[in-house]
Amino acid sequence: MSPEGRTRRLRHVVRNGRYVRVADPSWRRPLDPSFAAERGGRWNPPDSFPVVYLCADRDVARAVVAVRFGGLPYGILDLLPDRLPMLVESDVAEHRALDVVTDAGCRAVGLPRTYPKDSRRRTIPWRRTQPIGATAWSAGERSIACRSAALPAGEELAWFVRTRADRLRVAARVPFDSWF
């Protein structure tokens, strides 16, 4: 996983419990991983494998929304009420996740200890993280626990969906006014 080709001992962290996903209220299946498989994301390239991107808590979800609307000529509160993002809660079974949370975990996959930023304080681009995710997928990892690019003090989880048993279920749908 390292760009230099050296073999490093990958690190893992145990993760489980309630995670959240920012979702458009029109999505019929907000935990469907096929959109990320088609379009790609931080840890998977386009036209690859299915991933559900989750936030560890509401603070990270709020930061994700702020980043999505950053630089646009309108803000989140300019949306019609029925277009405001909802929060979908889901329970993740206890498992070992690839560690991109600790400094040592970042270094083990070839990222700097400053991840999600580089030494110049720029966000590390997806072209650098997607090969790590592809290698993790090929190695049979269940997920990647990582520092949030939206809120570096927060955490996100890239949940890999390999089988029907890996599919997440909606535990709750939380309207915008109740979580934002």
VEXFI-416549 format. One line per 8 residues: number of its first residue (from 1); for each residue z, x, y of N, C-alpha, C. Coordinates in steps of 0.001 Angstrom, whole numbers, plus 524288, in hexadecimal, padded with zeros to 5 digits. Each point is the difference from the previous one (the first is absolute). Example, Ala and Ser with C-alpha at 12.3 -4.5 7.8 and 13.67 -1.06 7.14 Angstrom:
1> 81E78/83386/7E9C6/80000/7FC86/804A6/80000/80384/804B0  7FD30/7FEA2/8041A/8003C/80334/804A6/802DA/7FCFE/80442
# end
This chain:
1> 80000/8031A/7FB5B/80000/7FCE6/804A5/80000/80349/804EC  80119/804E2/7FF63/80015/8033D/804AB/7FA7B/801B8/80149  7FECA/8007C/8050D/7FAB8/801A0/8016D/7FEB1/80583/7FE3C  803EC/8033B/7FF18/7FF05/8055B/7FE43/7FEFA/80055/7FA2F  800B9/7FBB0/7FD3D/7FF0D/7FFF8/7FA6E/8048D/801EE/7FCC0  80444/80189/80284/8048E/801BC/7FD0C/802A5/7FB4F/7FD7D  80242/800F0/7FB93/802EC/7FBDF/7FD6F/8058D/7FFF8/8022E  80194/7FB8B/801D1/8054C/7FF51/80205/802A2/7FBCD/7FCCA
9> 80506/80070/7FFA7/802EF/7FC0E/7FD25/8009B/7FB30/8037B  7FDB5/7FBBF/7FE41/8005C/7FB2D/80304/8058C/7FDF0/7FFD9  8017A/7FD72/8041F/8053C/7FDD7/80068/7FF9F/7FA0D/7FFEE  8042A/7FDA1/7FE41/80035/7FA52/7FFAD/80517/7FDFD/8024F  7FFD6/7FB27/801B8/804A6/7FD38/801D6/80003/7FABB/7FD3B  8049C/7FDE1/7FF16/8006B/7FADC/7FD8E/7FFD2/7FBE2/80450  7FCC7/7FC10/7FF2B/7FF8A/7FBCA/803C7/80018/7FAC7/7FD25  8021C/7FC16/802AA/8001F/7FAB1/7FDFB/801E4/7FC5F/80453
17> 7FFB4/7FB07/7FEF7/8022B/7FC2E/8039E/7FBEE/7FD2C/8033E  801F2/7FDA2/8042F/7FCBE/7FCB9/80358/7FCD7/80359/803CF  7FAE8/7FF2D/7FFF6/7FC6E/80271/803B2/7FD19/7FBA4/802CF  7FD99/80158/8046A/7FD43/7FC12/80315/7FA78/801CA/80134  7FCAC/7FC1F/800EE/7FA8E/80116/8016A/7FE96/7FC8F/804A4  7FDAB/8025C/803F0/7FE00/7FD0E/80474/7FAEF/7FD79/7FE2D  7FF92/7FADD/800B9/7FB73/7FD3B/7FDF9/7FDE8/7FC12/803F2  7FAEF/7FF4E/7FFD2/7FD75/7FBEB/80311/80172/7FACC/7FD60
25> 8017B/7FC17/80305/8018D/7FB0C/7FD8E/7FB94/7FD4B/7FD07  7FB1E/8018C/800EA/7FB9E/7FD96/7FD39/7FF19/8025B/7FA98  80290/8045A/7FECD/7FF2F/80274/7FAE8/8023F/7FC92/7FBAE  7FCC3/7FE86/7FC4A/801CE/7FCC9/7FB9B/80370/8032A/7FC4A  7FE9B/804EF/7FF2F/802F1/80361/7FC6A/80174/804FF/802ED  8042E/7FFD9/80309/80156/80474/8035F/8019E/804FB/7FD20  800F7/7FFA6/7FAEE/80170/804A6/7FCFF/7FB94/801BE/7FC62  7FB58/7FE1C/8010D/7FB64/80166/7FCF8/7FE5E/80595/80169
33> 7FF9B/80383/7FC2A/7FEA2/8056F/80126/7FA25/80103/8007F  7FCC3/7FC12/7FF29/7FA59/800F1/7FFE0/7FDD2/80170/8055E  80252/7FE1B/80441/7FE17/8015B/80538/8007B/805E0/800D9  8047C/8023B/7FEC9/800B0/805AC/800AA/7FC7B/80303/7FC40  7FF23/7FDEA/7FB56/7FC7E/802A3/7FC53/7FA82/80051/80244  7FE64/7FBEF/802AE/7FAC7/7FFDC/8024F/7FFB7/80326/80511  803B2/7FF24/80381/7FFC2/80262/80534/802BE/80543/80076  803A6/80105/7FC7B/80303/804D9/8004C/804B3/7FF6D/8038F
41> 80340/803FB/7FFEF/804BD/80018/80327/801E6/8059C/80052  804BA/800B4/801C1/80218/80550/800AB/7FFDB/80319/7FADC  80110/7FD72/7FBA3/80073/802DB/7FB05/7FB92/7FEED/7FC33  7FC3A/7FCCA/80166/7FB8C/7FF25/7FC7A/7FAF4/7FF99/80321  7FBF0/802B6/7FE25/7FAF9/7FFC3/802BA/7FD4C/7FABD/7FF09  7FC2D/7FEA9/80344/7FD09/7FB30/7FF10/7FD76/80004/7FA93  7FF5F/7FB55/7FDE2/7FD90/7FF46/7FAD8/802BC/8032B/7FBCF  80530/7FF8C/7FFD1/802F7/8030B/7FC30/803A3/7FC82/7FCD8
49> 804FA/800F3/80046/803DD/7FD63/7FCBB/8035F/7FC42/8033E  80264/7FC1E/7FD68/80302/7FC02/802C2/80578/801C5/8019B  80131/7FF12/804FA/80503/8017C/80248/801E6/7FB8C/80378  80517/7FF08/7FFEB/80269/7FC74/803BF/80377/8035C/80372  7FEFD/7FFC9/80512/8030A/80312/803BE/8048D/7FCB9/80200  804B5/80224/7FF64/804CE/7FD2F/80148/80352/80315/803D7  8032E/7FD3A/802ED/803CB/8025A/8038E/80569/7FF75/7FD88  80343/803F3/800C6/8053C/7FFDB/7FDBA/80384/7FC02/802AB
57> 7FEE1/7FEC0/804EE/8035B/7FC40/802C8/7FD1A/7FDB3/804A8  80298/7FC7F/802B7/7FD99/7FD47/8046E/7FF01/8039C/804A5  80341/803F3/800BF/7FF0D/803AA/80448/7FAC2/802C0/7FF50  7FEDE/8019F/7FB42/7FAF9/8028B/7FEF1/7FB98/7FC0B/800B9  800C6/7FB3B/7FE36/7FBF7/7FBF5/800A6/7FEDA/7FF0B/805C8  8040D/7FFC2/80331/7FF32/7FF49/805AB/7FCDF/80498/8023D  80139/804BF/7FE4D/7FD2E/8049F/801E1/7FA4D/7FFD9/7FE43  7FEFA/7FE38/7FB45/7FAA5/7FF7E/7FE11/7FCEB/7FC47/8037D
65> 8025B/7FBA1/8016B/7FD61/7FC40/80373/7FF03/80279/80557  803D2/802CA/80211/7FF56/80286/8051B/7FB77/803DF/7FFE3  7FF7D/802F3/7FBCD/7FBB0/803C2/7FF88/7FAC4/7FD22/7FFAC  7FFD4/7FBC1/7FCF0/7FB1E/7FD0E/7FF6D/7FE06/7FDE9/8053A  80396/7FE8C/8036E/7FE75/7FDBB/80500/7FFF4/803F7/8046E  801AD/804C0/7FEEF/80004/8040E/80401/7FA85/80120/801FF  7FF6B/80046/80517/7FAFE/80146/8025B/7FC31/7FB7C/8006B  8015A/7FB75/7FDF1/7FC8D/7FB78/80081/800DA/7FD6B/80552
73> 7FC27/7FD2A/801E9/80093/7FD79/80518/80375/7FB1E/7FFDC  80214/7FECE/7FB80/80386/7FB88/7FF72/8047C/80197/7FC73  80436/7FD2A/8003E/80491/80136/7FCD2/800E4/7FBF4/7FBCB  803AE/80115/7FCB9/80144/7FC7C/7FBAB/80175/7FA8E/801F1  802B6/7FFBB/80458/801BD/7FAED/801FC/7FBA2/7FCE1/8028A  7FB5D/80257/80086/7FB7B/7FD2B/80206/7FD31/7FCEB/7FBBC  80177/800CA/7FB27/7FD87/7FD2B/7FBB3/801E0/7FA5E/7FFDF  7FCB9/7FCA7/7FDEE/801A6/7FA94/7FF24/80462/7FFFB/7FBFE
81> 80397/7FC55/8006B/8047C/7FFEF/7FC64/7FE85/80017/7FA37  7FBB9/7FD61/7FE94/7FE84/7FFEF/7FA75/7FD34/804FB/7FE44  7FF39/803C1/80382/7FD8B/804FC/7FEB2/803DF/80489/7FFFE  804DA/7FEF0/80184/803F8/8041F/80023/80145/801D6/7FA79  8008D/80515/7FF3C/800FF/801EF/7FAB2/80538/7FE34/7FDD2  7FFE5/7FEE4/7FB0A/804D4/7FEA3/7FD4D/801B9/804B5/7FCD2  804A1/7FF90/7FE03/80213/80412/7FC9D/80053/7FDC2/7FA84  7FDF3/802E0/7FC45/80050/7FE68/7FA8A/803D7/803AC/7FD5C
89> 803F3/7FDC6/7FD90/803EE/80320/7FD42/7FEC9/80001/7FA30  800FA/8047E/7FD8A/7FF19/8008A/7FA69/80401/803C6/7FDC1  8015E/7FF28/7FB23/803C2/80368/7FD63/7FD17/803E3/7FC8B  80143/804EE/800B5/7FD9A/80441/7FD0B/803E4/801CA/7FBD7  7FE2F/8004F/7FB3B/80352/801BC/7FBAE/80185/805BD/800B1  80488/80169/7FDF1/801B9/8056D/80052/7FC1D/80385/7FD28  7FE93/80438/802A6/7FC33/803A5/7FDCC/80063/8053A/802D6  7FD65/803E1/7FDC5/7FF8F/80528/80285/7FB13/7FFF2/80352
97> 800A6/8011D/804FF/7FB98/80031/8039E/7FEF6/805AB/80174  7FB15/8014E/800BE/7FEB0/8052A/801F0/8028C/8009E/8055A  802AA/8044D/800D3/8030B/800FE/804BC/7FCAD/80268/8044E  7FF09/7FCEF/80413/7FDB4/80205/804D6/803AE/7FE3F/80464  80512/8001B/7FEB7/80426/7FE7B/803A0/80314/804CE/801B4  80162/80345/7FC4B/8031D/804A5/8013F/7FC62/8047A/8018F  80235/803D8/802B4/7FCE8/804A1/80169/7FDC7/8029E/7FB23  80343/80096/7FBFE/7FE3C/80289/7FB30/7FBBF/7FCCD/7FD54
105> 8007D/7FAD7/8001B/7FC00/7FCA8/7FDAF/7FAD5/80074/802DB  80043/8003F/80525/7FB36/800B4/80319/7FD62/8052A/7FEA5  8030D/80422/7FFE2/7FDC7/8052B/7FEC1/7FDB3/80017/7FA81  8027A/7FD51/7FC54/7FE25/80013/7FA93/7FA93/7FD96/7FF69  7FE9D/7FC4B/80370/7FAC6/7FDAF/7FFB2/7FC34/80286/803CF  801C0/8042F/802A0/7FC8A/802E0/80379/7FFEA/7FE20/8059C  803DC/7FCED/8017E/80069/7FE38/8056B/8044D/80315/802C1  7FFB0/80073/80521/8041D/802DB/802CD/8051C/7FCE8/80016
113> 8043D/802B9/800BB/80519/7FD58/80040/8005C/7FC6B/804BA  7FC55/80077/8039D/7FFCD/7FCB3/804A7/7FD24/7FAD8/7FF09  7FE0F/7FF3D/7FB30/7FD1B/7FB38/7FED0/80334/7FB44/801D7  7FD94/7FC29/8028B/7FA75/7FEAE/80057/7FD09/80291/8047B  80274/803AF/802A7/7FD68/802D6/80440/7FEC6/8058C/7FE2D  7FC2F/80265/80290/7FEEA/8057A/7FEF1/80300/8035C/803EB  7FF1F/80500/7FFFA/802ED/80386/8036B/7FED5/7FF12/805CD  7FBBB/7FD56/80128/7FEAB/7FEBF/80571/801AE/7FA7E/8018A
121> 80308/7FD82/7FC90/80215/7FABE/800DC/7FBD3/7FBBE/7FFCD  7FBC4/80119/7FD40/7FBE8/7FC1A/7FF2D/800E3/7FD81/7FAA5  7FED5/7FAFE/7FF9C/80086/7FD5C/7FAF5/7FC19/80252/7FC28  801EC/8015F/7FB75/7FCA6/80233/7FBEB/7FC2C/7FBC4/7FE3D  7FAF4/80133/7FFFA/7FC0D/7FC01/7FED2/7FFC6/7FE8B/7FA35  7FDDB/7FB65/7FF18/7FF7D/7FDFF/7FAB2/7FCBA/80392/7FC96  7FC38/802BE/8022D/7FCB3/8036B/7FCBF/80346/80444/7FD62  8049C/80101/8021F/8037D/803E4/7FDA8/803AE/7FD96/7FBF1
129> 8017F/7FB19/800C6/803B2/7FD88/7FC64/7FD50/7FD35/7FB77  7FB43/7FE2A/800D2/7FD53/7FD23/7FBD3/7FF37/80330/7FB02  7FE9E/80504/80046/7FF93/80306/7FB21/80541/80086/7FD24  80439/80020/802EE/80533/8003A/7FD8B/800F8/7FAF4/7FD03  7FEC5/7FB99/8027D/80099/7FAF6/7FD63/7FC91/7FF92/7FB2E  7FB2B/801E6/8005B/7FC71/7FFC6/7FB81/80212/80344/7FB78  80237/8047E/8013D/8024A/8034A/7FBE9/804CB/7FD58/7FDA4  80335/7FD8D/80348/8049E/7FD2F/7FE11/7FE57/7FB83/7FC72
137> 7FBF5/7FD23/8018B/7FDF8/7FBB8/7FCCB/7FE37/8021B/7FAB3  7FCFA/80431/80018/7FDFB/8024E/7FB27/80460/80209/7FC82  80446/801B9/8025E/80471/8020F/7FD0D/80386/7FBAF/7FDDF  7FECC/7FB16/8013D/80312/7FBAA/7FDF1/804D5/7FE9B/8032C  80058/801E1/804CC/80487/7FEAA/8034B/80020/7FA22/800FC  8049F/7FDD5/800C1/80093/7FA64/8011F/7FF69/7FEC6/805C6  801AD/803AC/8034E/7FFB4/7FF19/8059B/800C4/80523/802E5  7FF36/7FFB3/80523/80139/80452/80375/803D1/7FDF7/8040B
145> 804A6/8023A/80021/803CA/7FED2/8041F/7FF09/80407/80444  7FF06/7FE28/804BA/7FE95/803A1/80426/8027D/7FE8C/80531  80047/803EC/8035F/801A3/7FF0A/8055B/7FBD8/7FC92/8028C  801B4/7FC72/80337/7FC64/7FC85/802AA/7FD40/802D3/80472  7FADA/7FF5D/8005B/7FD16/8022B/80469/80114/7FCD2/804EF  80187/7FB17/7FF65/80130/7FCA5/8047E/80579/800F6/80218  8039D/80140/7FC90/80576/800E9/80178/80207/80462/7FC7D  7FF32/804F6/80188/80135/80468/7FC8B/80590/8000D/7FDCD
153> 803B7/7FD86/802AE/80548/7FFB0/7FDD1/80048/7FBDB/7FBB8  7FBD1/7FCDE/7FF7E/7FFCD/7FBE3/7FC13/7FCF2/801AB/7FB40  7FFA1/7FC71/7FC53/7FD76/80137/7FB0F/7FC53/7FBA2/7FE69  7FBE5/8018D/7FD5A/7FC41/7FC4D/7FDD9/7FF48/8012C/7FA34  7FD82/7FC65/7FD4E/7FF04/800AA/7FA70/7FA6A/7FE5E/7FEE9  7FD00/8037C/7FDA2/7FAC4/7FEBD/7FE22/8009B/7FEC0/7FA31  7FFC3/7FAFE/7FEB8/800EE/7FE14/7FAB2/7FAD0/7FFAE/7FD11  7FF8A/802E7/7FBB8/7FB3A/80010/7FCE8/8000B/7FB7C/7FC19
161> 7FBB6/7FD33/7FFC0/7FF8E/7FB8D/7FC66/7FC11/80171/7FBC9  80212/8012F/7FB62/7FCB3/8018B/7FB94/7FF2C/7FB88/7FC24  80417/7FCDC/7FF4C/7FFCF/7FBC2/7FC23/80207/7FAFB/80276  7FF61/7FBDB/7FD42/80202/7FAF3/801D2/805E7/8003E/800E7  802C0/80300/7FCC7/805B1/80080/80092/8018A/802B4/80521  7FC6B/8030B/80244/80119/802B9/804EB/7FF49/7FC88/804CB  7FDA9/7FB74/7FF4E/7FF09/7FC90/8047D/8052D/7FE2C/8024E  8003E/80038/8051C/804B7/7FE4E/802BE/7FFC4/7FA21/800FB
169> 8048D/7FDA1/8004D/8005A/7FA64/8010A/8028D/7FF1E/80551  7FE49/7FBF0/80294/80245/7FE9F/8050A/80573/7FDC5/7FF19  803F3/8028A/8023F/8055E/7FE06/7FFA6/80130/7FC62/80491  7FD96/80122/80486/800C5/7FCBA/804A1/7FBA7/80111/803E5  7FEC5/7FC07/8030F/7FC66/80079/80468/80334/7FEEA/804E4  80005/803B8/8038E/8034A/7FF90/804A4/7FC78/7FF73/804C7  80076/7FB9B/802DE/7FCBF/7FF4C/804A2/80132/80402/8043F  7FC25/80103/80337/80054/803F7/80419/804FA/7FF8B/8034B
177> 80129/7FB5C/801D1/80494/7FF4D/8036E/8052A/80150/7FD63  80009/8002E/7FAD2/804DA/8012D/7FD2D/800AE/805C6/7FEC5  7FBEF/8030D/8009B/8008B/8058E/7FE9C/7FE87/803B7/80457  7FCB4/7FE74/803A3/7FE48/803B0/803ED/803CD/80025/80495
# end
